[in-house]
Amino acid sequence: MTQHTIDVTPAPRNTAGWWRDAVIYQVYVRSFADSNGDGIGDLAGVRERLPHLAELGVDALWLTPFYTSPMADFGYDVADYRDVDPIFGDLDDARALIRDAHERGLRIIVDVVPNHSSDRHAWFQEALAAQPGSAARERYIFREGRGEDGSQPPNDWESVFGGPAWTRVPDGQWYLHLFAPEQPDLNWENPEVHAEFEDVLKFWLDLGVDGFRVDVAHGMVKAAGLPDVGFSDQVTMLGRTVLPYFDQDGVHKIHRSWRALLDSYEGERIAVAEAWAPNAERLSLYVRPDELHQAFNFHYLTVGWDPREKRDVIDESLRTAGQVGAPTTWVLSNHDVKRHVTRYGDGEVGRRRGRAAAMLMLALPGSAYIYQGEELGLSEVLDLPEEFLQDPQRARDPESGRDGCRVPLPWSGDAPPFGFGPGEASWLPIPPHWADLTVERQSADPDSMLSLYRSALRLRREHPALGDGTLRWLVGPPGTLVFSREALPGAGAPGARLTCAVNLGDRTVRIPAYGRPLLASGPIRPDGDCIVLPPDTAVWCDVTTGGEPDGER
């Protein structure tokens, strides 16, 4: 049985705290849909494709930066935080997208980039023209160099993109950039920076956005005195240890002030932290009741296809988030990492595991993120021609480039660019073999990855045991994860339960038939009072009273 589904009578859902169990779809704008034929996705393209997202069944869209930018880091180098880059449209396009999304019941979350600006930002241009020690330079982090002539960087900090995190200007001073030289770090010790970003947030909130994804939410505050790290290859320590330029306690004061601002608006506006923290305990600090609403769970994203490792990360994530009353988030891919179908083995194995991983993620308590194209089963494009490779992160290591996960989506037709836009090309070439993966073709196939995602998201909305809440682990065969979900009090369906079983091993197993199978990621079959579950396969069962065995593991 593949993607066998049984209808579930929808239970009334509590819309308060919508973000606690929301499914949020990441739109990488330049690669989603092109409306004008220039080969680059834009806001009007997103607006035209809203029906796909509404049919998919997500709750909100997260849009990557579309602000005015020279595109040194594809929009994460912002030159004007209150305008739309002409590549993507204009403010009227943003207003129309927000309006149309809301009419379809979809919320809009936009990126805000507070750690750094573009070097083309008016502030930085003013700083370059000003003297050392001037008010203009105090908006950024300028320092004198080391050595008798100041020719050495002020400390040993390294850029995430490779090389020193400092660049020298003609008058001899150095400025800090934890990413590309075109992305100078802002000085959050300066009250003027705080005031500017509060005004930026108000601008977009007044325009109607429902929240913000806070880029590098862990980076705005640096340790006093900018001390040396003491070792090289610092990027390998991201998310593993506290560094003097990341995850400093001072960032939480900023986030508390932003939470107060968000709470002053109607409609439950939210903020989501992109925060690399060394452990789940530190990450949970970002989602305390008076701080941000969610934080990306990178520990879950990076865990391999191993049942023990996944269980450990799930348990630790739920434990630490629960300590502060926050929901956990679950994510498999995004625009900064290789697509999970490839990480899980690529080819048929990767696709099979990708299907099971989607069902596992959507059954876990909390909120889930879907990166555009994962609903189509897209893999990483590893053979892009050299002339198309533009990611600045390749300066650190050519293998770390992120171009392959940013290839535009295939929508329809039999040849590239597969309906991406009215033109004959796309900014990154789409592989010809994606003809079998277009939205058009998968919509007609009840066993496709897209059909699986649509079915799983429909059941997630309808089944009262899914979404926010807790889980209970059940005993399962070696290599499996089996857990039960039960409807929260007040969900309108007392006692409703669902069991999720996933076989992450390399052998077929038999699991108890906990109840009616609602959805499976691959072929399963009954065997007496059990279900035969092949490797890399997941199943959801609607549990009848008494149909679930006792026991935890």
Secondary structure, 3 states (H helix, E strand, C coil): CCCCCCCCCCCCCCCCCHHHCCEEEEECHHHCCCCCCCCCCCHHHHHHCHHHHHHHCCCEEEECCCEECCCCCCCCCCCEEEEECCCCCCHHHHHHHHHHHHHCCCEEEEEECCCECCCCCHHHHHHHHCCCCCCCHHHECEECCECCCCCECCCCCECCCCCECEEECCCCCEEECCCCCCCCEECCCCHHHHHHHHHHHHHHHHHCCCEEEECCCCCCCCCCCCCCCCCCCHHHHCCCCCECCECCCCHHHHHHHHHHHHHCCCCCCEEEECCCCCCHHHHHHHHCCCCCCEECCHHHHHCCCCHHHHHHHHHHHHHHHHHCCCCCEEECCCCCCCCHHHHCCCHHHHHHHHHHHHHHHHHCCCEEEEECCHHHCCCCCCCCCHHHCCCHHHHCCHHHCCHHHCCCCCCCCCCCCCCCCCCCCCCCCCCHHHHHHCHHHHHCCCCCHHHHHHHHHHHHHHCCCCCCCCEEECCCCCCEEEEEEECCCCCCCCCCEEEEEEECCCCCEEEECCEEEEEECCCCEEECCEEEECCCEEEEEEECCCCCCCCCC
